[in-house]
Amino acid sequence: MVLFGCHMTGELVFNTAMSGYQEVLTDPSYRGQIVMMTAPEIGNVGVNPETSSRIGLTAPLRVRDLSPLASNWRAQGTLPI
């Protein structure tokens, strides 16, 4: 398992979305919570700052497998570790 975003303790909440992890990471409703994605692999489409109006992480994210490569043509980077 990978936990990135910050070191903290808090309420663990689950998100069952198969995509949209960039929106989950910047959603202020998750502030103070640790988000665990139920999708098996996260990060394979990368991140694109143009698709999100908020800057910066609002919640740490816990995933099972973090993809080291972004395969989307619009990706400008990968998720930080």
mmCIF file of the N, C-alpha and C atoms, coordinates in Angstrom:
data_MODEL
# 
_entry.id   MODEL 
# 
loop_
_atom_site.group_PDB 
_atom_site.id 
_atom_site.type_symbol 
_atom_site.label_atom_id 
_atom_site.label_alt_id 
_atom_site.label_comp_id 
_atom_site.label_asym_id 
_atom_site.label_entity_id 
_atom_site.label_seq_id 
_atom_site.pdbx_PDB_ins_code 
_atom_site.Cartn_x 
_atom_site.Cartn_y 
_atom_site.Cartn_z 
_atom_site.occupancy 
_atom_site.B_iso_or_equiv 
_atom_site.pdbx_formal_charge 
_atom_site.auth_seq_id 
_atom_site.auth_comp_id 
_atom_site.auth_asym_id 
_atom_site.auth_atom_id 
_atom_site.pdbx_PDB_model_num 
ATOM 1   N N  . MET A 1 1  ? 0.841   -1.177 0.000   1.00 0.00 ? 1  MET A N  1 
ATOM 2   C CA . MET A 1 1  ? 0.000   0.000  0.000   1.00 0.00 ? 1  MET A CA 1 
ATOM 3   C C  . MET A 1 1  ? 0.886   1.241  0.000   1.00 0.00 ? 1  MET A C  1 
ATOM 4   N N  . VAL A 1 2  ? 0.403   2.286  -0.625  1.00 0.00 ? 2  VAL A N  1 
ATOM 5   C CA . VAL A 1 2  ? 1.125   3.541  -0.702  1.00 0.00 ? 2  VAL A CA 1 
ATOM 6   C C  . VAL A 1 2  ? 0.265   4.619  -0.075  1.00 0.00 ? 2  VAL A C  1 
ATOM 7   N N  . LEU A 1 3  ? 0.848   5.412  0.798   1.00 0.00 ? 3  LEU A N  1 
ATOM 8   C CA . LEU A 1 3  ? 0.158   6.561  1.371   1.00 0.00 ? 3  LEU A CA 1 
ATOM 9   C C  . LEU A 1 3  ? 0.993   7.774  1.051   1.00 0.00 ? 3  LEU A C  1 
ATOM 10  N N  . PHE A 1 4  ? 0.429   8.705  0.322   1.00 0.00 ? 4  PHE A N  1 
ATOM 11  C CA . PHE A 1 4  ? 1.178   9.910  0.026   1.00 0.00 ? 4  PHE A CA 1 
ATOM 12  C C  . PHE A 1 4  ? 0.282   11.117 0.168   1.00 0.00 ? 4  PHE A C  1 
ATOM 13  N N  . GLY A 1 5  ? 0.878   12.274 0.271   1.00 0.00 ? 5  GLY A N  1 
ATOM 14  C CA . GLY A 1 5  ? 0.135   13.508 0.486   1.00 0.00 ? 5  GLY A CA 1 
ATOM 15  C C  . GLY A 1 5  ? 0.617   14.186 1.749   1.00 0.00 ? 5  GLY A C  1 
ATOM 16  N N  . CYS A 1 6  ? 0.754   13.443 2.828   1.00 0.00 ? 6  CYS A N  1 
ATOM 17  C CA . CYS A 1 6  ? 1.309   13.940 4.084   1.00 0.00 ? 6  CYS A CA 1 
ATOM 18  C C  . CYS A 1 6  ? 1.301   12.814 5.106   1.00 0.00 ? 6  CYS A C  1 
ATOM 19  N N  . HIS A 1 7  ? 1.931   13.054 6.232   1.00 0.00 ? 7  HIS A N  1 
ATOM 20  C CA . HIS A 1 7  ? 1.923   12.086 7.325   1.00 0.00 ? 7  HIS A CA 1 
ATOM 21  C C  . HIS A 1 7  ? 0.910   12.567 8.351   1.00 0.00 ? 7  HIS A C  1 
ATOM 22  N N  . MET A 1 8  ? -0.104  11.752 8.617   1.00 0.00 ? 8  MET A N  1 
ATOM 23  C CA . MET A 1 8  ? -1.134  12.175 9.553   1.00 0.00 ? 8  MET A CA 1 
ATOM 24  C C  . MET A 1 8  ? -1.935  10.984 10.031  1.00 0.00 ? 8  MET A C  1 
ATOM 25  N N  . THR A 1 9  ? -2.683  11.208 11.076  1.00 0.00 ? 9  THR A N  1 
ATOM 26  C CA . THR A 1 9  ? -3.690  10.250 11.502  1.00 0.00 ? 9  THR A CA 1 
ATOM 27  C C  . THR A 1 9  ? -5.036  10.907 11.254  1.00 0.00 ? 9  THR A C  1 
ATOM 28  N N  . GLY A 1 10 ? -6.039  10.114 11.002  1.00 0.00 ? 10 GLY A N  1 
ATOM 29  C CA . GLY A 1 10 ? -7.353  10.662 10.739  1.00 0.00 ? 10 GLY A CA 1 
ATOM 30  C C  . GLY A 1 10 ? -8.340  9.582  10.368  1.00 0.00 ? 10 GLY A C  1 
ATOM 31  N N  . GLU A 1 11 ? -9.516  10.011 10.039  1.00 0.00 ? 11 GLU A N  1 
ATOM 32  C CA . GLU A 1 11 ? -10.581 9.099  9.634   1.00 0.00 ? 11 GLU A CA 1 
ATOM 33  C C  . GLU A 1 11 ? -10.274 8.531  8.251   1.00 0.00 ? 11 GLU A C  1 
ATOM 34  N N  . LEU A 1 12 ? -10.377 7.219  8.116   1.00 0.00 ? 12 LEU A N  1 
ATOM 35  C CA . LEU A 1 12 ? -10.168 6.563  6.826   1.00 0.00 ? 12 LEU A CA 1 
ATOM 36  C C  . LEU A 1 12 ? -11.511 6.440  6.121   1.00 0.00 ? 12 LEU A C  1 
ATOM 37  N N  . VAL A 1 13 ? -11.604 7.006  4.908   1.00 0.00 ? 13 VAL A N  1 
ATOM 38  C CA . VAL A 1 13 ? -12.834 6.930  4.123   1.00 0.00 ? 13 VAL A CA 1 
ATOM 39  C C  . VAL A 1 13 ? -12.520 6.247  2.796   1.00 0.00 ? 13 VAL A C  1 
ATOM 40  N N  . PHE A 1 14 ? -13.511 5.593  2.236   1.00 0.00 ? 14 PHE A N  1 
ATOM 41  C CA . PHE A 1 14 ? -13.335 4.856  0.984   1.00 0.00 ? 14 PHE A CA 1 
ATOM 42  C C  . PHE A 1 14 ? -13.985 5.610  -0.165  1.00 0.00 ? 14 PHE A C  1 
ATOM 43  N N  . ASN A 1 15 ? -13.340 5.552  -1.325  1.00 0.00 ? 15 ASN A N  1 
ATOM 44  C CA . ASN A 1 15 ? -13.898 6.118  -2.544  1.00 0.00 ? 15 ASN A CA 1 
ATOM 45  C C  . ASN A 1 15 ? -13.902 5.007  -3.582  1.00 0.00 ? 15 ASN A C  1 
ATOM 46  N N  . THR A 1 16 ? -15.071 4.732  -4.165  1.00 0.00 ? 16 THR A N  1 
ATOM 47  C CA . THR A 1 16 ? -15.214 3.616  -5.103  1.00 0.00 ? 16 THR A CA 1 
ATOM 48  C C  . THR A 1 16 ? -15.129 4.036  -6.563  1.00 0.00 ? 16 THR A C  1 
ATOM 49  N N  . ALA A 1 17 ? -14.760 5.280  -6.842  1.00 0.00 ? 17 ALA A N  1 
ATOM 50  C CA . ALA A 1 17 ? -14.659 5.739  -8.226  1.00 0.00 ? 17 ALA A CA 1 
ATOM 51  C C  . ALA A 1 17 ? -13.538 5.008  -8.954  1.00 0.00 ? 17 ALA A C  1 
ATOM 52  N N  . MET A 1 18 ? -13.787 4.682  -10.209 1.00 0.00 ? 18 MET A N  1 
ATOM 53  C CA . MET A 1 18 ? -12.767 4.022  -11.028 1.00 0.00 ? 18 MET A CA 1 
ATOM 54  C C  . MET A 1 18 ? -11.828 5.049  -11.685 1.00 0.00 ? 18 MET A C  1 
ATOM 55  N N  . SER A 1 19 ? -12.251 6.292  -11.728 1.00 0.00 ? 19 SER A N  1 
ATOM 56  C CA . SER A 1 19 ? -11.419 7.353  -12.283 1.00 0.00 ? 19 SER A CA 1 
ATOM 57  C C  . SER A 1 19 ? -11.726 8.632  -11.511 1.00 0.00 ? 19 SER A C  1 
ATOM 58  N N  . GLY A 1 20 ? -11.024 9.683  -11.813 1.00 0.00 ? 20 GLY A N  1 
ATOM 59  C CA . GLY A 1 20 ? -11.272 10.957 -11.152 1.00 0.00 ? 20 GLY A CA 1 
ATOM 60  C C  . GLY A 1 20 ? -10.489 11.144 -9.865  1.00 0.00 ? 20 GLY A C  1 
ATOM 61  N N  . TYR A 1 21 ? -9.362  10.439 -9.720  1.00 0.00 ? 21 TYR A N  1 
ATOM 62  C CA . TYR A 1 21 ? -8.585  10.565 -8.495  1.00 0.00 ? 21 TYR A CA 1 
ATOM 63  C C  . TYR A 1 21 ? -8.027  11.973 -8.319  1.00 0.00 ? 21 TYR A C  1 
ATOM 64  N N  . GLN A 1 22 ? -7.779  12.693 -9.403  1.00 0.00 ? 22 GLN A N  1 
ATOM 65  C CA . GLN A 1 22 ? -7.276  14.060 -9.295  1.00 0.00 ? 22 GLN A CA 1 
ATOM 66  C C  . GLN A 1 22 ? -8.323  14.951 -8.636  1.00 0.00 ? 22 GLN A C  1 
ATOM 67  N N  . GLU A 1 23 ? -9.579  14.753 -8.973  1.00 0.00 ? 23 GLU A N  1 
ATOM 68  C CA . GLU A 1 23 ? -10.651 15.528 -8.351  1.00 0.00 ? 23 GLU A CA 1 
ATOM 69  C C  . GLU A 1 23 ? -10.812 15.159 -6.882  1.00 0.00 ? 23 GLU A C  1 
ATOM 70  N N  . VAL A 1 24 ? -10.660 13.868 -6.557  1.00 0.00 ? 24 VAL A N  1 
ATOM 71  C CA . VAL A 1 24 ? -10.758 13.420 -5.162  1.00 0.00 ? 24 VAL A CA 1 
ATOM 72  C C  . VAL A 1 24 ? -9.658  14.066 -4.332  1.00 0.00 ? 24 VAL A C  1 
ATOM 73  N N  . LEU A 1 25 ? -8.448  14.124 -4.864  1.00 0.00 ? 25 LEU A N  1 
ATOM 74  C CA . LEU A 1 25 ? -7.319  14.691 -4.128  1.00 0.00 ? 25 LEU A CA 1 
ATOM 75  C C  . LEU A 1 25 ? -7.485  16.177 -3.838  1.00 0.00 ? 25 LEU A C  1 
ATOM 76  N N  . THR A 1 26 ? -8.222  16.888 -4.677  1.00 0.00 ? 26 THR A N  1 
ATOM 77  C CA . THR A 1 26 ? -8.370  18.330 -4.497  1.00 0.00 ? 26 THR A CA 1 
ATOM 78  C C  . THR A 1 26 ? -9.745  18.717 -3.958  1.00 0.00 ? 26 THR A C  1 
ATOM 79  N N  . ASP A 1 27 ? -10.570 17.747 -3.594  1.00 0.00 ? 27 ASP A N  1 
ATOM 80  C CA . ASP A 1 27 ? -11.915 18.012 -3.076  1.00 0.00 ? 27 ASP A CA 1 
ATOM 81  C C  . ASP A 1 27 ? -11.832 18.434 -1.610  1.00 0.00 ? 27 ASP A C  1 
ATOM 82  N N  . PRO A 1 28 ? -12.257 19.662 -1.278  1.00 0.00 ? 28 PRO A N  1 
ATOM 83  C CA . PRO A 1 28 ? -12.150 20.128 0.106   1.00 0.00 ? 28 PRO A CA 1 
ATOM 84  C C  . PRO A 1 28 ? -13.019 19.355 1.103   1.00 0.00 ? 28 PRO A C  1 
ATOM 85  N N  . SER A 1 29 ? -13.995 18.588 0.633   1.00 0.00 ? 29 SER A N  1 
ATOM 86  C CA . SER A 1 29 ? -14.827 17.819 1.562   1.00 0.00 ? 29 SER A CA 1 
ATOM 87  C C  . SER A 1 29 ? -14.050 16.677 2.213   1.00 0.00 ? 29 SER A C  1 
ATOM 88  N N  . TYR A 1 30 ? -12.891 16.321 1.663   1.00 0.00 ? 30 TYR A N  1 
ATOM 89  C CA . TYR A 1 30 ? -12.061 15.259 2.235   1.00 0.00 ? 30 TYR A CA 1 
ATOM 90  C C  . TYR A 1 30 ? -11.003 15.785 3.209   1.00 0.00 ? 30 TYR A C  1 
ATOM 91  N N  . ARG A 1 31 ? -10.992 17.088 3.473   1.00 0.00 ? 31 ARG A N  1 
ATOM 92  C CA . ARG A 1 31 ? -9.983  17.664 4.367   1.00 0.00 ? 31 ARG A CA 1 
ATOM 93  C C  . ARG A 1 31 ? -10.054 16.994 5.740   1.00 0.00 ? 31 ARG A C  1 
ATOM 94  N N  . GLY A 1 32 ? -8.899  16.586 6.252   1.00 0.00 ? 32 GLY A N  1 
ATOM 95  C CA . GLY A 1 32 ? -8.826  15.935 7.551   1.00 0.00 ? 32 GLY A CA 1 
ATOM 96  C C  . GLY A 1 32 ? -9.094  14.441 7.513   1.00 0.00 ? 32 GLY A C  1 
ATOM 97  N N  . GLN A 1 33 ? -9.324  13.901 6.323   1.00 0.00 ? 33 GLN A N  1 
ATOM 98  C CA . GLN A 1 33 ? -9.588  12.479 6.183   1.00 0.00 ? 33 GLN A CA 1 
ATOM 99  C C  . GLN A 1 33 ? -8.497  11.851 5.317   1.00 0.00 ? 33 GLN A C  1 
ATOM 100 N N  . ILE A 1 34 ? -8.328  10.550 5.448   1.00 0.00 ? 34 ILE A N  1 
ATOM 101 C CA . ILE A 1 34 ? -7.418  9.786  4.600   1.00 0.00 ? 34 ILE A CA 1 
ATOM 102 C C  . ILE A 1 34 ? -8.296  9.018  3.618   1.00 0.00 ? 34 ILE A C  1 
ATOM 103 N N  . VAL A 1 35 ? -8.103  9.257  2.338   1.00 0.00 ? 35 VAL A N  1 
ATOM 104 C CA . VAL A 1 35 ? -8.942  8.638  1.313   1.00 0.00 ? 35 VAL A CA 1 
ATOM 105 C C  . VAL A 1 35 ? -8.274  7.354  0.823   1.00 0.00 ? 35 VAL A C  1 
ATOM 106 N N  . MET A 1 36 ? -9.031  6.267  0.851   1.00 0.00 ? 36 MET A N  1 
ATOM 107 C CA . MET A 1 36 ? -8.547  4.995  0.316   1.00 0.00 ? 36 MET A CA 1 
ATOM 108 C C  . MET A 1 36 ? -9.348  4.673  -0.937  1.00 0.00 ? 36 MET A C  1 
ATOM 109 N N  . MET A 1 37 ? -8.659  4.560  -2.048  1.00 0.00 ? 37 MET A N  1 
ATOM 110 C CA . MET A 1 37 ? -9.313  4.238  -3.306  1.00 0.00 ? 37 MET A CA 1 
ATOM 111 C C  . MET A 1 37 ? -9.490  2.724  -3.393  1.00 0.00 ? 37 MET A C  1 
ATOM 112 N N  . THR A 1 38 ? -10.650 2.292  -3.873  1.00 0.00 ? 38 THR A N  1 
ATOM 113 C CA . THR A 1 38 ? -10.907 0.859  -4.004  1.00 0.00 ? 38 THR A CA 1 
ATOM 114 C C  . THR A 1 38 ? -10.524 0.320  -5.377  1.00 0.00 ? 38 THR A C  1 
ATOM 115 N N  . ALA A 1 39 ? -10.258 1.193  -6.340  1.00 0.00 ? 39 ALA A N  1 
ATOM 116 C CA . ALA A 1 39 ? -9.791  0.746  -7.654  1.00 0.00 ? 39 ALA A CA 1 
ATOM 117 C C  . ALA A 1 39 ? -8.398  0.138  -7.486  1.00 0.00 ? 39 ALA A C  1 
ATOM 118 N N  . PRO A 1 40 ? -8.067  -0.935 -8.233  1.00 0.00 ? 40 PRO A N  1 
ATOM 119 C CA . PRO A 1 40 ? -6.803  -1.632 -8.016  1.00 0.00 ? 40 PRO A CA 1 
ATOM 120 C C  . PRO A 1 40 ? -5.559  -0.838 -8.389  1.00 0.00 ? 40 PRO A C  1 
ATOM 121 N N  . GLU A 1 41 ? -5.633  0.048  -9.373  1.00 0.00 ? 41 GLU A N  1 
ATOM 122 C CA . GLU A 1 41 ? -4.457  0.814  -9.772  1.00 0.00 ? 41 GLU A CA 1 
ATOM 123 C C  . GLU A 1 41 ? -4.846  2.271  -9.958  1.00 0.00 ? 41 GLU A C  1 
ATOM 124 N N  . ILE A 1 42 ? -4.068  3.146  -9.402  1.00 0.00 ? 42 ILE A N  1 
ATOM 125 C CA . ILE A 1 42 ? -4.319  4.580  -9.466  1.00 0.00 ? 42 ILE A CA 1 
ATOM 126 C C  . ILE A 1 42 ? -3.101  5.254  -10.088 1.00 0.00 ? 42 ILE A C  1 
ATOM 127 N N  . GLY A 1 43 ? -3.337  6.269  -10.888 1.00 0.00 ? 43 GLY A N  1 
ATOM 128 C CA . GLY A 1 43 ? -2.253  7.059  -11.457 1.00 0.00 ? 43 GLY A CA 1 
ATOM 129 C C  . GLY A 1 43 ? -1.908  6.748  -12.885 1.00 0.00 ? 43 GLY A C  1 
ATOM 130 N N  . ASN A 1 44 ? -2.579  5.786  -13.514 1.00 0.00 ? 44 ASN A N  1 
ATOM 131 C CA . ASN A 1 44 ? -2.182  5.386  -14.857 1.00 0.00 ? 44 ASN A CA 1 
ATOM 132 C C  . ASN A 1 44 ? -2.545  6.406  -15.936 1.00 0.00 ? 44 ASN A C  1 
ATOM 133 N N  . VAL A 1 45 ? -3.398  7.375  -15.640 1.00 0.00 ? 45 VAL A N  1 
ATOM 134 C CA . VAL A 1 45 ? -3.675  8.427  -16.624 1.00 0.00 ? 45 VAL A CA 1 
ATOM 135 C C  . VAL A 1 45 ? -2.955  9.727  -16.281 1.00 0.00 ? 45 VAL A C  1 
ATOM 136 N N  . GLY A 1 46 ? -2.196  9.756  -15.200 1.00 0.00 ? 46 GLY A N  1 
ATOM 137 C CA . GLY A 1 46 ? -1.406  10.926 -14.836 1.00 0.00 ? 46 GLY A CA 1 
ATOM 138 C C  . GLY A 1 46 ? -2.256  12.057 -14.280 1.00 0.00 ? 46 GLY A C  1 
ATOM 139 N N  . VAL A 1 47 ? -1.666  13.235 -14.239 1.00 0.00 ? 47 VAL A N  1 
ATOM 140 C CA . VAL A 1 47 ? -2.352  14.428 -13.753 1.00 0.00 ? 47 VAL A CA 1 
ATOM 141 C C  . VAL A 1 47 ? -2.210  15.541 -14.779 1.00 0.00 ? 47 VAL A C  1 
ATOM 142 N N  . ASN A 1 48 ? -3.191  16.417 -14.804 1.00 0.00 ? 48 ASN A N  1 
ATOM 143 C CA . ASN A 1 48 ? -3.202  17.549 -15.709 1.00 0.00 ? 48 ASN A CA 1 
ATOM 144 C C  . ASN A 1 48 ? -3.744  18.747 -14.943 1.00 0.00 ? 48 ASN A C  1 
ATOM 145 N N  . PRO A 1 49 ? -2.920  19.761 -14.665 1.00 0.00 ? 49 PRO A N  1 
ATOM 146 C CA . PRO A 1 49 ? -3.383  20.909 -13.893 1.00 0.00 ? 49 PRO A CA 1 
ATOM 147 C C  . PRO A 1 49 ? -4.521  21.692 -14.558 1.00 0.00 ? 49 PRO A C  1 
ATOM 148 N N  . GLU A 1 50 ? -4.685  21.555 -15.862 1.00 0.00 ? 50 GLU A N  1 
ATOM 149 C CA . GLU A 1 50 ? -5.749  22.281 -16.553 1.00 0.00 ? 50 GLU A CA 1 
ATOM 150 C C  . GLU A 1 50 ? -7.136  21.722 -16.249 1.00 0.00 ? 50 GLU A C  1 
ATOM 151 N N  . THR A 1 51 ? -7.226  20.469 -15.799 1.00 0.00 ? 51 THR A N  1 
ATOM 152 C CA . THR A 1 51 ? -8.529  19.860 -15.548 1.00 0.00 ? 51 THR A CA 1 
ATOM 153 C C  . THR A 1 51 ? -9.011  20.056 -14.126 1.00 0.00 ? 51 THR A C  1 
ATOM 154 N N  . SER A 1 52 ? -8.217  20.666 -13.273 1.00 0.00 ? 52 SER A N  1 
ATOM 155 C CA . SER A 1 52 ? -8.619  20.884 -11.888 1.00 0.00 ? 52 SER A CA 1 
ATOM 156 C C  . SER A 1 52 ? -8.503  22.361 -11.558 1.00 0.00 ? 52 SER A C  1 
ATOM 157 N N  . SER A 1 53 ? -9.530  22.923 -10.955 1.00 0.00 ? 53 SER A N  1 
ATOM 158 C CA . SER A 1 53 ? -9.516  24.343 -10.625 1.00 0.00 ? 53 SER A CA 1 
ATOM 159 C C  . SER A 1 53 ? -8.801  24.604 -9.304  1.00 0.00 ? 53 SER A C  1 
ATOM 160 N N  . ARG A 1 54 ? -8.595  23.580 -8.495  1.00 0.00 ? 54 ARG A N  1 
ATOM 161 C CA . ARG A 1 54 ? -7.931  23.750 -7.200  1.00 0.00 ? 54 ARG A CA 1 
ATOM 162 C C  . ARG A 1 54 ? -6.485  23.284 -7.310  1.00 0.00 ? 54 ARG A C  1 
ATOM 163 N N  . ILE A 1 55 ? -5.634  23.946 -6.557  1.00 0.00 ? 55 ILE A N  1 
ATOM 164 C CA . ILE A 1 55 ? -4.221  23.591 -6.580  1.00 0.00 ? 55 ILE A CA 1 
ATOM 165 C C  . ILE A 1 55 ? -3.849  22.997 -5.234  1.00 0.00 ? 55 ILE A C  1 
ATOM 166 N N  . GLY A 1 56 ? -3.132  21.894 -5.253  1.00 0.00 ? 56 GLY A N  1 
ATOM 167 C CA . GLY A 1 56 ? -2.640  21.279 -4.033  1.00 0.00 ? 56 GLY A CA 1 
ATOM 168 C C  . GLY A 1 56 ? -3.537  20.180 -3.506  1.00 0.00 ? 56 GLY A C  1 
ATOM 169 N N  . LEU A 1 57 ? -2.951  19.314 -2.714  1.00 0.00 ? 57 LEU A N  1 
ATOM 170 C CA . LEU A 1 57 ? -3.678  18.195 -2.134  1.00 0.00 ? 57 LEU A CA 1 
ATOM 171 C C  . LEU A 1 57 ? -4.454  18.656 -0.911  1.00 0.00 ? 57 LEU A C  1 
ATOM 172 N N  . THR A 1 58 ? -5.675  18.197 -0.771  1.00 0.00 ? 58 THR A N  1 
ATOM 173 C CA . THR A 1 58 ? -6.450  18.483 0.431   1.00 0.00 ? 58 THR A CA 1 
ATOM 174 C C  . THR A 1 58 ? -6.564  17.260 1.317   1.00 0.00 ? 58 THR A C  1 
ATOM 175 N N  . ALA A 1 59 ? -6.240  16.069 0.787   1.00 0.00 ? 59 ALA A N  1 
ATOM 176 C CA . ALA A 1 59 ? -6.351  14.839 1.563   1.00 0.00 ? 59 ALA A CA 1 
ATOM 177 C C  . ALA A 1 59 ? -5.253  13.877 1.154   1.00 0.00 ? 59 ALA A C  1 
ATOM 178 N N  . PRO A 1 60 ? -4.680  13.154 2.115   1.00 0.00 ? 60 PRO A N  1 
ATOM 179 C CA . PRO A 1 60 ? -3.750  12.094 1.732   1.00 0.00 ? 60 PRO A CA 1 
ATOM 180 C C  . PRO A 1 60 ? -4.514  10.956 1.073   1.00 0.00 ? 60 PRO A C  1 
ATOM 181 N N  . LEU A 1 61 ? -3.849  10.212 0.232   1.00 0.00 ? 61 LEU A N  1 
ATOM 182 C CA . LEU A 1 61 ? -4.470  9.152  -0.549  1.00 0.00 ? 61 LEU A CA 1 
ATOM 183 C C  . LEU A 1 61 ? -3.734  7.845  -0.306  1.00 0.00 ? 61 LEU A C  1 
ATOM 184 N N  . ARG A 1 62 ? -4.503  6.793  -0.059  1.00 0.00 ? 62 ARG A N  1 
ATOM 185 C CA . ARG A 1 62 ? -3.918  5.465  0.118   1.00 0.00 ? 62 ARG A CA 1 
ATOM 186 C C  . ARG A 1 62 ? -4.401  4.589  -1.032  1.00 0.00 ? 62 ARG A C  1 
ATOM 187 N N  . VAL A 1 63 ? -3.460  3.966  -1.722  1.00 0.00 ? 63 VAL A N  1 
ATOM 188 C CA . VAL A 1 63 ? -3.795  3.129  -2.874  1.00 0.00 ? 63 VAL A CA 1 
ATOM 189 C C  . VAL A 1 63 ? -3.032  1.813  -2.777  1.00 0.00 ? 63 VAL A C  1 
ATOM 190 N N  . ARG A 1 64 ? -3.528  0.797  -3.469  1.00 0.00 ? 64 ARG A N  1 
ATOM 191 C CA . ARG A 1 64 ? -2.855  -0.508 -3.487  1.00 0.00 ? 64 ARG A CA 1 
ATOM 192 C C  . ARG A 1 64 ? -1.664  -0.492 -4.439  1.00 0.00 ? 64 ARG A C  1 
ATOM 193 N N  . ASP A 1 65 ? -1.883  -0.084 -5.674  1.00 0.00 ? 65 ASP A N  1 
ATOM 194 C CA . ASP A 1 65 ? -0.819  -0.016 -6.672  1.00 0.00 ? 65 ASP A CA 1 
ATOM 195 C C  . ASP A 1 65 ? -0.809  1.367  -7.301  1.00 0.00 ? 65 ASP A C  1 
ATOM 196 N N  . LEU A 1 66 ? 0.308   2.058  -7.191  1.00 0.00 ? 66 LEU A N  1 
ATOM 197 C CA . LEU A 1 66 ? 0.468   3.373  -7.802  1.00 0.00 ? 66 LEU A CA 1 
ATOM 198 C C  . LEU A 1 66 ? 1.248   3.201  -9.093  1.00 0.00 ? 66 LEU A C  1 
ATOM 199 N N  . SER A 1 67 ? 0.638   3.573  -10.206 1.00 0.00 ? 67 SER A N  1 
ATOM 200 C CA . SER A 1 67 ? 1.286   3.426  -11.503 1.00 0.00 ? 67 SER A CA 1 
ATOM 201 C C  . SER A 1 67 ? 2.451   4.412  -11.620 1.00 0.00 ? 67 SER A C  1 
ATOM 202 N N  . PRO A 1 68 ? 3.636   3.922  -12.000 1.00 0.00 ? 68 PRO A N  1 
ATOM 203 C CA . PRO A 1 68 ? 4.782   4.821  -12.135 1.00 0.00 ? 68 PRO A CA 1 
ATOM 204 C C  . PRO A 1 68 ? 4.779   5.605  -13.451 1.00 0.00 ? 68 PRO A C  1 
ATOM 205 N N  . LEU A 1 69 ? 3.937   5.206  -14.399 1.00 0.00 ? 69 LEU A N  1 
ATOM 206 C CA . LEU A 1 69 ? 3.899   5.856  -15.706 1.00 0.00 ? 69 LEU A CA 1 
ATOM 207 C C  . LEU A 1 69 ? 2.502   6.380  -16.004 1.00 0.00 ? 69 LEU A C  1 
ATOM 208 N N  . ALA A 1 70 ? 2.444   7.522  -16.649 1.00 0.00 ? 70 ALA A N  1 
ATOM 209 C CA . ALA A 1 70 ? 1.171   8.086  -17.106 1.00 0.00 ? 70 ALA A CA 1 
ATOM 210 C C  . ALA A 1 70 ? 1.013   7.767  -18.588 1.00 0.00 ? 70 ALA A C  1 
ATOM 211 N N  . SER A 1 71 ? -0.159  7.255  -18.965 1.00 0.00 ? 71 SER A N  1 
ATOM 212 C CA . SER A 1 71 ? -0.345  6.845  -20.356 1.00 0.00 ? 71 SER A CA 1 
ATOM 213 C C  . SER A 1 71 ? -1.345  7.706  -21.118 1.00 0.00 ? 71 SER A C  1 
ATOM 214 N N  . ASN A 1 72 ? -1.823  8.789  -20.533 1.00 0.00 ? 72 ASN A N  1 
ATOM 215 C CA . ASN A 1 72 ? -2.780  9.666  -21.203 1.00 0.00 ? 72 ASN A CA 1 
ATOM 216 C C  . ASN A 1 72 ? -2.027  10.750 -21.955 1.00 0.00 ? 72 ASN A C  1 
ATOM 217 N N  . TRP A 1 73 ? -2.460  11.056 -23.160 1.00 0.00 ? 73 TRP A N  1 
ATOM 218 C CA . TRP A 1 73 ? -1.775  12.061 -23.973 1.00 0.00 ? 73 TRP A CA 1 
ATOM 219 C C  . TRP A 1 73 ? -1.867  13.464 -23.374 1.00 0.00 ? 73 TRP A C  1 
ATOM 220 N N  . ARG A 1 74 ? -2.856  13.699 -22.501 1.00 0.00 ? 74 ARG A N  1 
ATOM 221 C CA . ARG A 1 74 ? -2.994  15.020 -21.867 1.00 0.00 ? 74 ARG A CA 1 
ATOM 222 C C  . ARG A 1 74 ? -2.209  15.129 -20.557 1.00 0.00 ? 74 ARG A C  1 
ATOM 223 N N  . ALA A 1 75 ? -1.655  14.037 -20.070 1.00 0.00 ? 75 ALA A N  1 
ATOM 224 C CA . ALA A 1 75 ? -0.948  14.049 -18.787 1.00 0.00 ? 75 ALA A CA 1 
ATOM 225 C C  . ALA A 1 75 ? 0.282   14.953 -18.846 1.00 0.00 ? 75 ALA A C  1 
ATOM 226 N N  . GLN A 1 76 ? 0.428   15.769 -17.821 1.00 0.00 ? 76 GLN A N  1 
ATOM 227 C CA . GLN A 1 76 ? 1.606   16.630 -17.712 1.00 0.00 ? 76 GLN A CA 1 
ATOM 228 C C  . GLN A 1 76 ? 2.527   16.175 -16.582 1.00 0.00 ? 76 GLN A C  1 
ATOM 229 N N  . GLY A 1 77 ? 2.170   15.081 -15.948 1.00 0.00 ? 77 GLY A N  1 
ATOM 230 C CA . GLY A 1 77 ? 2.996   14.554 -14.875 1.00 0.00 ? 77 GLY A CA 1 
ATOM 231 C C  . GLY A 1 77 ? 2.345   13.322 -14.262 1.00 0.00 ? 77 GLY A C  1 
ATOM 232 N N  . THR A 1 78 ? 2.989   12.788 -13.237 1.00 0.00 ? 78 THR A N  1 
ATOM 233 C CA . THR A 1 78 ? 2.466   11.640 -12.515 1.00 0.00 ? 78 THR A CA 1 
ATOM 234 C C  . THR A 1 78 ? 2.137   12.082 -11.090 1.00 0.00 ? 78 THR A C  1 
ATOM 235 N N  . LEU A 1 79 ? 1.453   11.221 -10.360 1.00 0.00 ? 79 LEU A N  1 
ATOM 236 C CA . LEU A 1 79 ? 1.145   11.529 -8.969  1.00 0.00 ? 79 LEU A CA 1 
ATOM 237 C C  . LEU A 1 79 ? 2.431   11.542 -8.153  1.00 0.00 ? 79 LEU A C  1 
ATOM 238 N N  . PRO A 1 80 ? 2.548   12.492 -7.216  1.00 0.00 ? 80 PRO A N  1 
ATOM 239 C CA . PRO A 1 80 ? 3.759   12.534 -6.383  1.00 0.00 ? 80 PRO A CA 1 
ATOM 240 C C  . PRO A 1 80 ? 3.761   11.378 -5.392  1.00 0.00 ? 80 PRO A C  1 
ATOM 241 N N  . ILE A 1 81 ? 4.927   10.908 -5.067  1.00 0.00 ? 81 ILE A N  1 
ATOM 242 C CA . ILE A 1 81 ? 5.049   9.836  -4.073  1.00 0.00 ? 81 ILE A CA 1 
ATOM 243 C C  . ILE A 1 81 ? 5.503   10.436 -2.775  1.00 0.00 ? 81 ILE A C  1 
# 
